[in-house]
Amino acid sequence: MKSIIFLADGMADEPLEELGGRTPLEAVETPAMDRIARLGANGTFLSLPPGLPTSSDVANMSVLGFYPERNYPGRGPIEAVSQGIALADDDVAWRCNLVTVSPDGILLDYSAGHIDNAVSAELIAALQREFGSGRVSFHPGVSYRNLLVLHGREFSADIGYQKPDSSQGIPVDQLQLTALDDSPEARHTVRFLQDLSRRAAAFLAAHPLNRGKTSPANEIWPWSPGRRPNLQPFSRRYAGRTGAIISAVDVIRGIGKAAGMTVVEVPGATGFIDTNYEGKVAAALKALEDHDFVYIHVEAIDECSHMGDLALKMRAIRDFDCRIVAPVLEALRDREVLYAVLPDHPVPLKLRKHTRTPVPVAVCGPGIPADAVGAYSERLAPQGALGALRGDQLMKIMLQLD
C-alpha cells in the first residue's frame, strides 16, 4: 500500500473576529482537503511535546514518528545535514537567521523581509570572508535561513536561545543567549557569540546590499544549536518501508537525509508563496512509483502566518488545496493510496508564533472507515474517530503497521 502525507506548515489557527469567528482554514474553500476528511477519519495530533522548542524541526520529527523527546539534536545540525556540511564530533551547528533590528534595538523581522536568496548568499559569503576562521564558519541556506558552525572543544551546545520568529517586536536585549549549565565552555560560547554578533551587526549595517532597504539584513541571529544528529533510518524504523521527502527548506530536508529517506530536489521550490507547486506534485507522483511513502511539505502558509498577513495566509491555504492536494488526488484517483493531511503546528495570526495546540488530522483510503466529520478544520477534527494521536501512531496508520 502506498501512502502520502500532505503537510501544510503552520496552517492551523484560532477563530478570528474578522472572519466571523472562523479560522482561516474554515474560511477558505478547500474541497480537496474536505474530501479526505469526508471520506475518511479525523482526529488531532500532538506535534509539539512539552519541554521541547515549539519549532518545525520538532513538529515534523513528531509527525514522522521519530520521537523528538528522545532524539532531538537541534535545528542547526539538522539543516547542516541537509546542506551536506560534514560536522566533526566537536562542532556545534547553529541556525543563523539574517534579521532586521530597529535603530532602537527592537527585533522587527525574523526574515529580513524574506530576503532574496542571491542577496542572502552574498551577505553570508561576506560574513565568512570577514569573520570565518578555524573556529567559526558561515554557510548560506535558503533566503534568511542560514547556518553558523563553531569548531572546537571550547564551545558548548548547552545554550538557551529565543526563536526569532516568536520574538518579533521585543527588544533584543531581552532575547540574549544564556548558558544552560555552569561549564566554562557554555559561558565562553555565550560571550563569543555575543561579541561575534556585535561585530557582524556593525559589518552588515555598512554593507552596500543593505542601503536603502525597508527591512535590511542588519544582524545575525544564532539559535537552536546542536551536534551531529543520529536518527534511526526510516526503513529500519518502519519494517523495510521506503520514504521520500519533498520540501524547499533545509530543516525538513535535513530530517529526511538524517533518516536515510530520499530527498527529492524540485527546481523553483522557494519556501514561500512563489514556490513551484506544480513541480512538487510532479515530484511526488514520480517518487511514489518506487517508494512506499511520500511526504509533501509546503512552507508558505507558515511564513504568511508569521507575517501576520490574513489575506496571504488564506491565499496560501487555497493554493495548497488546489495546487498540491487536488492534483495529487486526481492523478491517483484509480489507485489504492492512503492519504493524510495535517499542519505540523499552529501559527495563530494574532500571535504570529507557534503554539503547542494539537493539530487537526484527516486520513482516508483503504481500510479507513469514514466517520461523521464532513469537512477538514480545527473545530471538526476532534469530533472524529481517530481521537488524539501522538508519537508514531499516525505513521503506523499510514504504513499499516501494528
C-alpha positions in Angstrom: 0.0 0.0 0.0 1.3 3.4 -1.0 0.8 6.4 1.3 1.1 10.2 1.1 1.1 12.9 3.9 0.2 16.4 2.8 2.0 18.6 5.4 0.8 22.3 5.4 3.3 24.0 7.7 1.7 26.4 10.2 -1.9 26.1 8.7 -3.8 25.6 12.0 -5.0 28.8 13.6 -7.6 30.2 16.0 -11.0 31.8 15.4 -10.8 35.4 14.2 -13.4 38.1 14.7 -12.8 39.5 11.2 -13.8 36.1 9.8 -17.0 35.8 11.9 -15.4 33.5 14.4 -13.9 31.2 11.8 -10.3 30.2 11.4 -8.5 31.0 8.1 -8.8 27.2 7.2 -12.5 27.3 7.9 -13.0 30.5 5.8 -11.2 29.2 2.7 -12.9 26.8 0.3 -10.8 23.6 0.5 -12.7 20.9 -1.4 -9.7 18.5 -1.7 -8.8 18.5 2.0 -12.5 18.3 2.8 -12.8 15.3 0.6 -10.1 13.5 2.6 -11.9 14.4 5.8 -15.3 13.4 4.5 -14.2 10.0 3.0 -12.0 9.1 6.0 -11.4 9.5 9.7 -10.4 12.6 11.6 -8.7 13.5 14.8 -5.9 15.5 16.3 -2.1 15.0 16.5 0.2 16.3 19.3 3.2 17.5 17.3 5.0 19.7 19.9 5.5 17.7 23.1 6.1 19.6 26.4 9.6 20.5 27.2 10.9 20.9 23.6 11.1 24.0 21.4 7.9 25.0 19.5 9.7 24.7 16.2 9.1 23.0 12.9 12.0 20.5 13.3 10.4 19.1 16.5 6.9 19.1 14.9 8.0 17.4 11.7 10.1 14.8 13.6 6.9 14.1 15.6 4.7 13.7 12.5 7.2 11.3 11.0 7.3 9.3 14.3 10.9 10.0 15.3 10.1 11.0 18.9 12.0 14.2 19.3 11.6 13.7 23.1 14.4 11.1 22.7 16.2 12.2 19.5 16.1 15.9 19.1 19.6 17.2 18.0 18.8 20.9 17.5 17.8 22.7 14.3 21.3 23.7 13.3 22.7 20.2 12.9 19.6 19.1 11.0 20.0 21.8 8.5 23.7 21.1 8.3 22.9 17.6 7.2 20.5 18.9 4.5 23.3 21.1 3.1 25.9 18.3 3.1 28.0 20.0 5.8 30.1 17.4 7.5 30.1 18.1 11.2 33.1 16.9 13.3 32.5 15.5 16.8 33.3 18.8 18.4 31.4 21.0 16.0 28.3 22.9 17.2 25.9 23.9 14.4 23.5 26.8 14.8 20.7 28.0 12.6 21.6 31.6 11.8 18.8 33.9 10.6 19.5 37.2 8.9 17.1 39.6 10.7 16.1 43.2 10.8 16.6 45.1 14.1 15.4 48.7 14.5 17.8 51.5 15.4 16.4 51.4 19.0 17.1 47.7 19.3 13.7 46.0 18.6 13.6 42.8 16.6 11.4 43.8 13.7 11.6 41.0 11.2 12.9 37.4 11.7 13.4 37.1 7.9 14.9 40.5 6.8 11.9 41.0 4.6 12.1 37.4 3.3 15.5 38.3 1.8 16.2 37.2 -1.7 18.3 34.0 -2.0 21.1 35.7 -4.0 21.4 38.7 -1.7 21.4 36.5 1.4 24.1 34.2 -0.1 26.2 37.2 -0.9 25.9 38.6 2.6 26.7 35.2 4.2 29.7 34.9 1.9 30.8 38.4 3.0 30.5 37.4 6.7 32.6 34.3 6.0 35.3 36.4 4.4 35.3 38.9 7.3 34.8 36.6 10.3 35.4 33.0 9.1 38.3 31.1 10.7 39.2 27.7 12.2 36.8 28.5 15.0 33.7 29.7 13.1 32.2 29.3 9.6 29.1 30.7 7.9 27.1 28.7 5.4 24.3 30.0 3.1 20.9 28.3 3.0 17.5 29.4 1.6 16.7 33.1 2.0 17.1 34.1 5.6 17.7 30.5 6.8 21.5 30.2 7.1 24.0 28.3 9.3 26.8 29.1 11.6 29.2 26.4 12.8 31.5 26.7 15.8 34.5 24.4 15.7 36.4 23.1 18.7 36.0 21.7 22.2 36.0 25.2 23.6 32.3 25.5 22.5 29.1 24.1 24.1 25.7 23.3 22.6 24.0 23.8 26.0 22.9 27.3 25.3 19.5 28.8 25.9 18.1 30.9 23.0 15.0 32.7 21.7 13.3 31.8 18.4 13.4 34.8 16.2 10.0 34.1 14.6 8.5 34.1 18.0 10.2 37.2 19.2 9.2 40.0 16.8 8.5 43.3 18.5 10.7 42.5 21.5 13.8 44.4 22.5 16.9 42.4 21.5 18.5 43.0 25.0 15.6 40.8 26.4 16.4 38.0 24.0 20.0 37.2 24.8 21.7 33.8 24.7 22.2 32.1 28.1 24.4 29.3 29.4 22.3 26.3 30.5 24.9 25.0 32.8 27.9 26.3 34.8 30.6 24.9 32.5 33.3 27.2 31.3 32.5 26.1 27.7 28.9 27.3 27.9 29.9 30.7 29.4 32.6 31.1 26.8 30.2 30.2 24.0 27.7 32.9 25.1 30.5 35.6 25.3 32.0 34.5 22.0 28.7 34.7 20.1 27.7 38.0 21.7 30.9 39.5 20.5 30.6 38.0 17.1 27.0 39.2 16.7 28.0 42.8 17.7 30.8 42.8 15.1 28.6 41.2 12.5 25.9 43.9 13.1 28.4 46.7 12.5 29.6 45.0 9.4 26.1 44.3 8.0 24.9 47.8 8.7 27.7 49.2 6.5 27.2 46.7 3.7 26.1 48.2 0.3 23.4 45.5 -0.1 21.6 46.9 2.9 21.5 50.5 1.8 18.0 51.9 1.3 16.3 48.6 2.3 13.0 48.8 4.3 13.9 45.5 6.0 17.7 45.4 5.9 19.6 42.2 7.0 21.4 44.1 9.7 22.0 41.5 12.3 22.7 37.7 12.6 20.6 35.6 15.0 22.2 32.3 16.0 19.8 29.8 17.6 18.9 26.1 18.1 22.5 24.7 18.4 23.4 21.1 18.5 25.9 18.4 17.4 25.7 15.8 14.6 22.3 14.1 14.6 21.8 10.3 14.8 18.3 9.3 13.7 17.3 5.7 13.1 17.0 5.0 9.4 13.4 5.3 8.1 13.4 1.8 6.6 14.7 0.2 9.8 12.3 2.2 11.8 9.3 1.1 9.7 9.8 -2.5 8.8 11.6 -2.0 5.5 9.3 0.7 4.1 10.9 3.3 1.8 10.2 7.0 2.2 10.7 10.2 0.2 10.5 13.8 1.3 9.7 16.8 -0.9 10.4 20.2 0.7 12.0 23.5 -0.1 13.5 24.1 3.3 16.7 22.7 4.8 15.1 21.7 8.2 12.7 19.3 6.6 15.2 18.0 4.0 17.7 17.5 6.8 15.3 15.3 8.8 14.9 13.2 5.7 18.6 12.9 5.0 19.4 12.2 8.6 16.9 9.3 8.5 18.1 7.9 5.2 15.0 8.9 3.2 15.1 10.1 -0.4 15.1 13.9 -0.5 13.7 15.0 -3.9 15.0 18.2 -5.5 12.4 20.4 -7.0 13.7 23.4 -9.1 11.9 26.6 -8.1 10.8 25.4 -4.7 11.3 28.5 -2.6 9.6 28.0 0.8 7.3 30.9 0.1 4.1 31.7 -1.9 6.0 31.7 -5.1 7.1 28.1 -4.8 6.9 25.6 -7.6 3.6 23.9 -6.6 3.3 22.0 -9.9 6.9 20.8 -9.6 6.2 19.4 -6.2 3.2 17.5 -7.4 5.1 16.0 -10.3 8.0 15.1 -8.0 5.6 13.4 -5.5 3.9 11.3 -8.2 7.3 10.2 -9.6 8.6 9.4 -6.1 5.5 7.3 -5.4 6.5 4.9 -8.2 9.4 3.4 -6.3 8.7 4.5 -2.7 6.1 3.3 -0.2 5.6 6.7 1.4 5.9 10.3 0.2 5.9 13.4 2.5 4.9 16.6 0.7 5.8 19.6 2.8 4.8 23.2 1.9 6.3 26.0 3.9 4.4 29.1 2.5 1.4 29.1 5.0 3.8 29.2 7.9 5.6 32.2 6.5 2.4 34.1 5.9 1.3 33.3 9.4 4.5 34.7 11.0 4.0 37.8 8.8 0.5 38.3 10.4 -1.0 38.6 6.9 -4.5 37.1 6.9 -5.2 37.6 3.1 -1.8 36.0 2.2 -2.4 33.1 4.6 -5.8 32.4 3.1 -4.3 32.5 -0.4 -1.5 30.1 0.7 -4.1 27.7 2.1 -6.1 27.9 -1.1 -3.0 27.2 -3.2 -2.1 24.2 -1.0 -5.5 22.7 -1.5 -6.0 23.4 -5.2 -2.4 23.2 -6.4 -1.0 20.4 -4.2 -3.7 18.2 -2.7 -6.3 18.3 -5.5 -4.0 17.4 -8.4 -2.4 14.5 -6.5 -5.8 13.1 -5.6 -6.9 13.5 -9.2 -3.7 11.9 -10.7 -4.1 8.9 -8.4 -7.9 8.6 -8.4 -7.7 5.0 -9.8 -5.1 3.9 -7.3 -5.4 2.5 -3.8 -3.5 5.0 -1.8 -3.7 6.2 1.9 -3.7 9.9 2.3 -3.3 12.1 5.3 -3.4 15.9 5.7 -2.3 18.0 8.6 -0.2 21.0 9.7 2.9 20.5 11.7 1.9 23.1 14.3 -0.5 26.0 14.6 0.7 29.6 14.0 -2.2 31.9 15.1 -2.2 35.1 13.2 -2.9 37.2 16.3 0.3 35.7 17.9 2.5 35.3 14.8 4.3 32.4 16.5 3.9 28.6 17.0 1.7 27.1 19.8 1.5 23.6 21.2 -2.2 23.1 20.4 -2.7 19.6 18.8 -3.3 20.0 15.1 -6.2 18.6 13.0 -5.5 15.5 11.0 -7.6 13.6 8.4 -6.8 10.2 6.9 -8.6 8.4 4.1 -8.0 5.4 2.0 -8.3 1.6 2.0 -9.1 0.2 5.5 -10.1 3.6 7.0 -13.8 3.7 7.8 -15.4 7.1 7.3 -16.6 8.9 10.4 -19.3 11.6 10.7 -16.9 14.5 10.0 -17.8 16.2 6.8 -15.1 18.8 6.3 -11.5 19.4 7.4 -11.0 22.0 10.1 -9.6 22.7 13.6 -13.1 22.7 15.0 -14.4 19.5 13.4 -11.4 17.2 13.5 -11.5 16.5 17.3 -15.0 15.0 16.8 -13.6 12.3 14.5 -12.9 8.6 15.0 -9.1 8.9 15.2 -9.1 10.5 18.6 -6.0 12.2 19.9 -2.9 10.8 18.2 0.7 11.2 19.2 4.2 9.6 18.8 4.3 7.2 15.9 0.6 6.4 15.8 -0.1 8.4 12.6 2.8 6.8 10.8 1.7 3.3 11.8 -1.7 4.1 10.3 -0.1 5.4 7.1 2.2 2.4 6.8 -0.3 -0.2 8.0 1.9 -1.3 10.9 0.6 -2.7 14.2 
